[in-house]
Amino acid sequence: MSLRLEDINSNNWIDCIFLTTDKEGKHILFEEFVASNAVSIAQSKMETGWETKAIYNEDQMVGFAMYGFAEKEGFYEICRFMIDYRFQHKGYGKKALLMIIEEMRNIPDCKEIYLSFDPENKVALHLYESIGFKNTGRTVEGNITEVLYRLELNK
C-alpha cells in the first residue's frame, strides 16, 4: 500500500465525483452515510476554509476527504471522508485518516479536530474510536441527526 493525498484539481475532479460508497448506485446527492463528492467540491468553492483531497493508492484514486475550519461552528473539522466501495476493507480508510490528522496537526491553531457521522454507520464509529476520537455527547442536525466526535491533538 502506498497512499498519498492530492489536491482536487482540474485533472482529477471528474474522477472524484464518480467515486461512491454505494455499490447499487441509488444515491445521487447524498449517499447512505455521506454527501456526494460533487456536493462537497461545490461546497468547498462556496465556503472558505476547506481543503479537498483525493486519496490515492499508487495511481488509483480510492477516496476523498474534505477538512478545514468550519466557520459556522468555530472549530476544525473533517467534514467529509469516504473510500469508494470497491476499495473498502483494505486499510485505506485508517491510513488516509491518520495522514489527514497529521496535516491538520501542522495547522498552528488546530488543537482539536471534530467530525460527525450517522450513528448507524458502525464502520465509521469503529474507525474513529480506534484512532482516539471521543463522543462529545452533542449532535449535529441536518438531513439526519449525526453524533459529534472530537480528537484532542497533542502538539
Secondary structure, 3 states (H helix, E strand, C coil): CCEEEEECCCCCHHHHHCCCCCCCCCCCCECCCCECHHHHHHHHHHCCCEEEEEEEECCEEEEEEEEEEECCCCEEEEEEEEECHHHCCCCHHHHHHHHHHHHHHCCCCCCEEEEEECCCCHHHHHHHHHHCCEEEEEEECCCCCEEEEEEECCC
